[in-house]
Amino acid sequence: MILIAESGSTKTDWRLVHKNNEISSYTTMGLNPYYITEAIVLEELDNSLSTLKSAITEVYFYGAGCSSNENCLMMLSIFSLFFKNANIEVASDMMAAARATCGNEEGMVAILGTGSNSCFYDGKEIAENVTSLGYILGDYGSGADIGKQLITDFLEKELPQDLVDEFKKEFDLTPQDIINAIYKKPFPNRFLASFNLFVTAHISHPYIIDLVKNRIKLFLEKNVYKYSDYQKNKLNLVGSISAIYESIIRAEAEQKNITIGKIIKAPIDELVAYHLN
């Protein structure tokens, strides 16, 4: 049996391929090594796979936060405690996006979800990568970045009054509540990204359109433009934010002569096909 997982900061998609190629699906919380502990990972695995773990012979885990050797080794060590009979591979969510969208062909690849990242993939390996600095220093164009800009404008009284009224109607949050959620509570990136529900609900508002366009432009500027020959290679994207704002992304990319390839909300099913082939 083969277990394939693709984990963002918010959720993890799992696919278990049985011997007859029947596929079971699971969803758990995100397992980003920057934000979770060994105990949390083992609990999530035990809740979903305790009765099947001895039959699993291959595990492929792709995760946000697994771009460093240290974090890959951390996750490999944890999975080795649970899956005693399996060969285990841990790779970054960036590699997942590359394999899902490009397969064995070269291209630029970006993730726009709770966070953001990008790379140039040569068909086998990530050949170039602009460092992802996380939701505080980077993650341009991500759900957390768009939510952070909305919240900043709200707190600094730069949000149009009609949106202020709608925001207060929808969220019972004081400025101190927001500050506490960001600086004192766990998963502040998820908290910020959650405000994209408000953004998408008001996407026809001129302020909202400009906000999203500006954050996408910044993502292209800080990431895509930095790759050699970026106008000669297709840009493929994965992640919820890339799917939600697909029309805006395509329009902004077209203005800079960037060709968009695939846009996939979640790469997990393409990863199953990649590994089975």
Secondary structure, DSSP 4 states (H G I P E B T S, - for coil): -EEEEEE-SSEEEEEEE-TTS-EEEEEEE---TTT--HHHHHHHHHHHHTTTGGG--EEEEEETT-SSHHHHHHHHHHHHHH-TT-EEEEEEHHHHHHHHHHTTS-EEEEEESSSEEEEEE-SSSEEE-PPP-HHHH--TTSHHHHHHHHHHHHHTT-S-HHHHHHHHHH----HHHHHHHHHTSS-HHHHHHTTHHHHHHTTTSHHHHHHHHHHHHHHHHHTGGGSTTTTTS-EEEESHHHHHTHHHHHHHHHHTTPPEEEEES--HHHHHHHHH-
